[in-house]
Structures are given as C-alpha cells and as structure tokens.
Amino acid sequence: MVKVLAALQASKQVIHPVLKVKLEAVKYIVFDAPLGRLHMQTGQYIDAMFHITVPLDVSLCRRLLRDFADKPKENLLEEISFYLEYSRPLFFDDNLKQTADLVIDGMLAPQKQVEKCLAFLDKVVR
C-alpha cells in the first residue's frame, strides 16, 4: 500500500497489486485507513483526513449485517462474544478524532457525508 500511495502521489501510474489494473494518478486519492495518520507507514501520505464517527452499537450492527448477510448465522454469537471480549476497544476513536481534519457524523445519509467532505476540500485544497 505504501509503494502504491507514494507512486500515485508522485503522479506515477501503478498496477493494482490484486486486481492487476492500471491506476492513474488523480487529484484526490481516497482510501480507507482505519488508523488514519496513526498508521506509521501510510499516515505520512494523508493530506486531508476525514473521520466518520458512528455509535458503537450502530457500527456493530452494520458490520454484522455486512459480514453475515450471505454466511451461515451459526457463528454470529461467537462473533458478538469476540467483539465484546477483544475487538470493542479498537473502536474507541478519540485519538483518530484528534488527528482528523474533519469529523463527520456517520448517522448522516451517505450523500450528506460526501457533501461535507467536498465542502471541506473546496475550502482547504482547491
């Protein structure tokens, strides 16, 4: 990921490591980085960081709906137990909020979230 971001930021064309398609350098590179600027390798390539905040219960529900839509439901209770015992602390995002340039309410409609991002970019980048 680091090599791809560095190449794109340098306006170079790269081949997607999995899909094997050409990626062209563009004005904005959007990528999902759960740790944002806190990720040592990729954080240095983030010019503008947006953090979408969602209540933990909603986040869990969305993840379960996404991950278990087409899977057997037998593992659902196991997944919820794992979340409570191990992964829940990973979702506390105070550090991410502090390093973000814009914090967005994840309960807003996706189009509204996009509009907020674009409005921010219009003010800061353009």
Secondary structure, 3 states (H helix, E strand, C coil): CHHHHHHHHCCCCEECCCCCCEECCCCCCCCCCCCHHHCCCCHHHCCCCEEEECCHHHHHHHHHHHHHCCCCHHHHHHHHHHHHHHHHHHHCCHHHHHHCCEEEECCCCHHHHHHHHHHHHHHHCC
